[in-house]
Amino acid sequence: MSFTSPEDSGRPEVRREVTDVRALRALAHPLRLALLNHLMSFGAQTASQCAEVVGSTASNCSYHLRSLARFGLVESVEPVDGREHPWRSTATGLQFGASAAQGGDAATALGIDSAERLLVDRQIDDEANLAHRAVAQRDEIPAAWRDATMLSGYSLRLTPDELKALGEKLDALIRPYIGLTRADAPADSDVVALTLNAFLHPDALRTAAAHLTNPTPKDGER
């Protein structure tokens, strides 16, 4: 499956920060998140087309798409054939809750943080499932795509400033290829899933805490 509507590629870039705790909770619903991810990957789709991919019914997908529309995350567009209305994402990229959690009152920040954690956990699970599916299907894809596929992990040694700078550089490299905004995609291009996660290793955090509790003695100390 690729973009079903060429008009839905080459869109202006619109990156949204989702800060409404109700919208975050709505997105944490597995079917709604799957629907939004699908629309952001493949462009405008009808509820029937979405149902084939997410393993639900057209009526159920239509219900949840309308729920996403209430929060301004998707919108209905005019059908090409005059039949079923397709839906598309209103943004080409999303960021969740971080700035609002830093600047609001304690209760609001706690609500946003809880909803964001639930959503991020769901997103991580979905991304892992996508990778498992890709590995399971690798014998079915053309050799050129198998050769180009990357499944890599790295352990880096960085400062927070270096990690932030690295993320900005990688983002700048990746952004021109985002499917919804790329207008010059070659005819033989297709949708590629790329996940980018970078964080302080959880074991490094435990080690740092242990050092604070039991600091290494200086020379001459016992």
C-alpha positions as CSV (number, residue, x, y, z in Angstrom):
1,M,0.0,0.0,0.0
2,S,1.3,3.5,-0.8
3,F,-0.3,7.0,-1.0
4,T,-3.8,6.6,-2.4
5,S,-4.1,10.3,-3.2
6,P,-1.1,12.0,-4.8
7,E,-2.7,15.3,-3.8
8,D,-2.0,14.4,-0.1
9,S,1.7,14.5,-0.6
10,G,3.6,17.7,-0.8
11,R,1.5,19.3,1.9
12,P,2.9,22.3,3.8
13,E,4.6,21.3,7.0
14,V,2.3,21.6,10.1
15,R,3.8,20.4,13.4
16,R,1.4,20.4,16.3
17,E,2.0,20.1,20.0
18,V,-0.8,18.2,21.7
19,T,-1.3,19.6,25.2
20,D,-5.0,18.9,25.9
21,V,-5.1,16.1,28.4
22,R,-8.4,14.9,26.8
23,A,-6.7,14.6,23.4
24,L,-3.8,12.8,24.9
25,R,-6.1,10.3,26.5
26,A,-8.1,9.9,23.3
27,L,-4.9,9.1,21.4
28,A,-3.9,6.5,24.0
29,H,-6.8,4.4,22.8
30,P,-5.1,1.7,20.7
31,L,-7.5,1.9,17.7
32,R,-7.4,5.7,17.5
33,L,-3.6,5.8,17.7
34,A,-3.4,3.2,15.0
35,L,-5.8,5.2,12.8
36,L,-3.8,8.4,13.2
37,N,-0.5,6.7,12.6
38,H,-2.0,5.1,9.4
39,L,-3.2,8.5,8.1
40,M,0.1,10.2,8.9
41,S,1.9,7.4,7.0
42,F,-0.3,6.8,4.0
43,G,-2.2,10.1,3.6
44,A,-6.0,10.4,3.1
45,Q,-7.9,7.2,3.6
46,T,-11.6,6.2,4.0
47,A,-12.9,4.5,7.1
48,S,-13.2,1.3,4.9
49,Q,-9.6,1.5,3.8
50,C,-8.5,2.0,7.4
51,A,-10.6,-0.9,8.6
52,E,-8.7,-3.3,6.3
53,V,-5.4,-2.3,7.9
54,V,-6.2,-1.9,11.6
55,G,-8.4,-5.0,11.8
56,S,-11.7,-3.4,12.6
57,T,-15.0,-2.5,10.9
58,A,-15.6,0.5,8.8
59,S,-18.4,1.7,11.2
60,N,-16.1,1.4,14.2
61,C,-13.2,3.2,12.4
62,S,-15.7,6.0,11.4
63,Y,-16.7,6.4,15.0
64,H,-13.2,6.7,16.2
65,L,-12.2,9.0,13.4
66,R,-15.0,11.4,14.3
67,S,-13.7,11.3,17.9
68,L,-10.2,12.3,16.7
69,A,-11.8,15.0,14.6
70,R,-13.4,16.5,17.7
71,F,-9.9,17.2,19.0
72,G,-8.8,18.6,15.6
73,L,-6.4,15.7,14.9
74,V,-8.1,14.5,11.7
75,E,-10.5,16.1,9.2
76,S,-12.8,14.8,6.5
77,V,-12.0,15.8,2.9
78,E,-14.0,15.7,-0.2
79,P,-14.2,12.3,-1.9
80,V,-12.7,11.9,-5.3
81,D,-15.4,9.6,-6.6
82,G,-18.3,11.2,-4.8
83,R,-18.8,8.3,-2.5
84,E,-17.2,7.7,1.0
85,H,-15.4,10.7,2.5
86,P,-11.7,10.1,3.1
87,W,-10.1,11.3,6.3
88,R,-6.6,12.8,6.7
89,S,-4.5,14.0,9.6
90,T,-4.6,17.8,10.2
91,A,-0.8,17.9,11.1
92,T,2.2,16.4,9.4
93,G,4.0,15.9,12.7
94,L,3.0,15.8,16.4
95,Q,4.7,16.5,19.7
96,F,3.1,15.5,23.0
97,G,2.6,17.6,26.1
98,A,6.1,18.4,27.3
99,S,6.0,22.2,27.3
100,A,2.6,22.4,28.9
101,A,3.6,20.0,31.7
102,Q,6.5,22.3,32.5
103,G,4.5,25.6,32.5
104,G,1.1,24.7,34.0
105,D,-0.1,24.2,37.6
106,A,0.8,21.1,39.4
107,A,-2.6,19.3,38.9
108,T,-2.6,20.1,35.1
109,A,1.0,19.0,34.8
110,L,0.3,15.7,36.5
111,G,-2.7,15.0,34.3
112,I,-0.7,15.7,31.1
113,D,2.3,13.7,32.3
114,S,0.1,10.7,33.1
115,A,-1.7,10.8,29.8
116,E,1.5,11.4,27.9
117,R,3.2,8.4,29.6
118,L,0.2,6.1,28.6
119,L,0.3,7.4,25.0
120,V,4.1,7.0,24.7
121,D,4.0,3.5,26.1
122,R,1.3,2.6,23.5
123,Q,3.4,4.2,20.7
124,I,6.5,2.3,21.7
125,D,4.5,-1.0,21.7
126,D,3.1,-0.2,18.2
127,E,6.5,0.7,16.8
128,A,7.9,-2.6,18.2
129,N,5.0,-4.5,16.6
130,L,5.7,-2.8,13.3
131,A,9.3,-3.9,13.4
132,H,8.3,-7.5,14.3
133,R,5.9,-7.5,11.3
134,A,8.7,-6.2,9.0
135,V,11.1,-8.9,10.1
136,A,8.4,-11.6,9.7
137,Q,7.7,-10.4,6.1
138,R,11.2,-9.8,5.0
139,D,11.3,-12.8,2.6
140,E,8.3,-11.4,0.8
141,I,9.8,-8.0,-0.1
142,P,12.0,-7.2,-3.1
143,A,15.7,-7.7,-2.7
144,A,16.5,-4.0,-3.1
145,W,14.3,-3.2,-0.1
146,R,15.8,-6.0,2.0
147,D,19.3,-4.6,1.2
148,A,18.3,-1.1,2.2
149,T,16.5,-2.1,5.5
150,M,18.2,-1.0,8.7
151,L,17.7,-2.5,12.1
152,S,20.5,-0.9,14.2
153,G,21.1,0.0,17.8
154,Y,23.9,2.1,19.3
155,S,25.3,2.9,22.7
156,L,26.7,6.4,22.7
157,R,28.6,8.4,25.2
158,L,27.3,12.0,25.1
159,T,26.5,15.0,27.2
160,P,22.9,16.3,27.3
161,D,23.9,19.2,25.0
162,E,25.5,16.8,22.5
163,L,22.5,14.6,22.5
164,K,20.2,17.5,21.8
165,A,22.5,18.7,19.0
166,L,22.7,15.3,17.5
167,G,18.9,15.0,17.5
168,E,18.6,18.3,15.7
169,K,21.0,17.3,13.1
170,L,19.3,13.9,12.5
171,D,15.9,15.7,12.4
172,A,17.2,18.1,9.7
173,L,18.4,15.2,7.6
174,I,15.2,13.2,7.9
175,R,12.6,16.0,7.6
176,P,12.9,16.5,3.8
177,Y,11.8,12.9,3.3
178,I,8.6,13.0,5.4
179,G,5.9,11.4,3.2
180,L,3.1,14.0,3.7
181,T,5.3,16.9,2.9
182,R,7.7,15.6,0.3
183,A,6.7,16.8,-3.2
184,D,9.6,15.4,-5.2
185,A,9.3,11.7,-4.3
186,P,10.5,9.4,-7.1
187,A,7.9,7.2,-8.8
188,D,9.4,4.1,-7.3
189,S,9.4,5.4,-3.8
190,D,7.2,3.9,-1.1
191,V,6.3,4.4,2.6
192,V,9.2,3.6,5.0
193,A,8.9,3.4,8.7
194,L,11.7,5.1,10.7
195,T,11.8,5.3,14.5
196,L,14.3,7.5,16.3
197,N,14.6,7.1,20.1
198,A,17.6,8.4,22.2
199,F,17.6,8.7,25.9
200,L,19.8,8.3,29.0
201,H,20.2,4.5,29.4
202,P,18.1,3.4,32.4
203,D,21.1,1.4,33.8
204,A,23.2,4.6,33.6
205,L,20.6,6.4,35.7
206,R,20.9,3.6,38.4
207,T,24.6,3.8,38.4
208,A,24.6,7.6,38.8
209,A,22.2,7.2,41.7
210,A,24.5,4.6,43.3
211,H,27.5,6.9,43.0
212,L,25.6,9.7,44.7
213,T,24.7,7.4,47.6
214,N,28.2,5.8,47.8
215,P,30.6,8.2,46.3
216,T,34.1,6.9,45.3
217,P,36.6,7.9,48.0
218,K,39.2,10.4,46.9
219,D,42.9,9.6,47.1
220,G,43.9,9.3,50.8
221,E,40.4,8.8,52.0
222,R,38.9,5.5,53.2
